[in-house]
Amino acid sequence: MKRERGALSRASRALRLSPFVYLLLIQPVPLEGVNITSPVRLIHGTVGKSALLSVQYSSTSSDKPVVKWQLKRDKPVTVVQSIGTEVIGTLRPDYRDRIRLFENGSLLLSDLQLADEGTYEVEISITDDTFTGEKTINLTVDVPISRPQVLVASTTVLELSEAFTLNCSHENGTKPSYTWLKDGKPLLNDSRMLLSPDQKVLTITRVLMEDDDLYSCVVENPISQVRSLPVKITVYRRSSLYIILSTGGIFLLVTLVTVCACWKPSKKSRKKRKLEKQNSLEYMDQNDDRLKSEADTLPRSGEQERKNPMALYILKDKDSSEPDENPATEPRSTTEPGPPGYSVSPPVPGRSPGLPIRSARRYPRSPARSPATGRTHTSPPRAPSSPGRSRSSSRSLRTAGVQRIREQDESGQVEISA
């Protein structure tokens, strides 16, 4: 009996230990595989520059890994596939000459384009390993932000009655985000300050004096951050505005008066004045030519008068009203007593006043001619009742006048030759 009881106790103990044995038999043996790690999950790239998709893998096998990089799209795009660092197959034209692989499985993309943005997945496997390692990295590609500027319609506003709008504008940059600053500090939330959905436009309604300050905006994206130059907004009270408007009106009025006073004539008036001036110059030139021709003809007429003394005498005889009444007194009036050898001649009748004045100096004349003139002038007067005597006296007067004109002509020739 005792022996049977001992056998039963040993059997029951064996049944109690059997579940642990079954568990040990069912537990699987750990299998070997590839483990991939990455220091970063998100990389920000810049257009035209390079980006490194860095990974590391570990494996118990010493064989070369098979590396495959894909860009996840609706349909995955194979970027590169290699054994170790040796590329398998032909690269896509988009990635040709822009890809480089490293031994740890990392991928270097050069000359980044906006189309390179997306999620990249790497798969690394080794032939001896049962499982394949996988890892994903996100890449963003952006254009740097250019310097923004704050645009405003007017930098002066009136208190309580106006609103002003500020626009933050920039030329280049992708994925911009905007932040407004007042006096260099972030703008506080206020019911009077309205922002557009993209926060690019700031509108301040019901302007107060406290809104008189410097405003600027900050634009940033994943690769850059740029701040604009500040813009000064000036808020005026109503009384101050009236003074400024009145001063500006006076200045504008003075400016208009000055412009009107200094206004240049139109093209038509200038052309008309130019034609009038040209006509006056032509008229003056014609008058100068006519005066020159008259000046040239006057001396010639004087010479002709000297060459034709008889004509002058006849004209003089006709002009005299009573030639026969006083025959003796007329010659005496023409001759004046003077020093011996000199005689004073009366001015030649009919000579033009425009001729040049000749010298008063006279040269001695021939003694043979002077007595004849004296005898002619000393003849006694005759009675006017006798026709024969009046005719002879008129003839003697004519002879004396001709003789006198000849003497004057000779004296003029002597002066000219001198």
C-alpha positions, 0 to 999 in steps of 0.5 A: 500500500505504501508503495502504491501511494508513493507512485501516485504522488510522483505521477501527480508531481509530473503532471504539475510540471508538464505545462512549463515543459509544454511552454518551453517547447512551444516558445519560438526561437528568435530569428535574425533580421535587419534593424534600421535607424534614422537620426531625423524623421523630417528634413527641410531642403532648399531649392538648388541645394542638397539634402541627405536622407541619413539612415543606419542599419545593423545585421548579423550577416556580413553580406552586402545589403540590397537597398531600395529607395522609393518616393511615395505617391499614389503610385510609388516611384523607385528612386534607386536600387542597389547592392551595397553602393552599386546601382542596379538598373537605369536611373530615371531621368529626373534623378540622373546625376543627382543621386549618391548612395553610401555604405550605410544605406543613406541617400544624398539628393543634389540640386533639389527641385520642388518636385522632390518634396515628399515621403521617402521609404528605404528597404534594406535586406540581406539574403541570409536574413529572413526579415527586411528592415524599413524606414520612412523620412519626410523631405520638404523643399522650399524657396527662401523668403525675400525681404517683405515690405509693408504697403499702406495707402496713407501713413496719416489717418484721422482719429475715430473716423478712419480705418487703415489697412496694412499689406505685407508683400514679398516677391519670393518664398514658398509656404509663407506665414505672417506675423504682425509687430507693433513697435517690435512686439507681437500685435495683441488681440483686439476687436478693432484689428482684423486679419485676413485668413492668411494673416497677410493683411491687417486692418485697424478700424476706428483708429485711436491715438494709441494706434500711432506707432511703428508697424512691421511684419515677419514672414517665415517658412521652414527654411527662412525668416525675414522681417520688414522695415517698420512703417510709421503710422501717424494719427491726427486729432481733428483740430490738428487736421484742420490746421494742416489742411488750411496750411496745405490749401494756402501753399497750393494756392501760392503754388498755382499763382506762381505757376500761372505767372511763370507759365510759358506761352504755347507753341502757337504763340511762340511760333507766331512771335517767331514769324513776326520777328522774322518779318521785322528783320526782313523789313529792316534788311529791305530798308537798309538796302533801300537807304544804301541805294539812295546814299549811292545815288545822291552823290551822283546827282550832286555831280550831275548838278555840278556838270550842268550849271546852266540847268541850275541857273535856269531853275534859279532864274525861274524861281526869282520873282523880279529879276529885272527890278534890282539887277545891281543889288543881287550880285553884291549880296553874293559877294562879300569883301575879303582879303586880297586873293580870297573870295567867299562863295555862296552855297551851291543851290540845289545841293542835297543836305545829305552830302558831306560838309566840305572844308571852309578853306579856299584857295586863291583864284585866277586874277584874270576872272575876278575883275570881270565879276566885279565889273558886271556887278557895279553896272548902274541900274536902268529904267524899267521902262526901256525894254532893250535895257532890261533885256541887256541887263538880264543877259548880263545877269545870266552871264554873271550867274554862269560865270559864278557857277563855273567858278564854284564848280572849279573851286569844288573840283580843287577841293575834291582834288585836295 
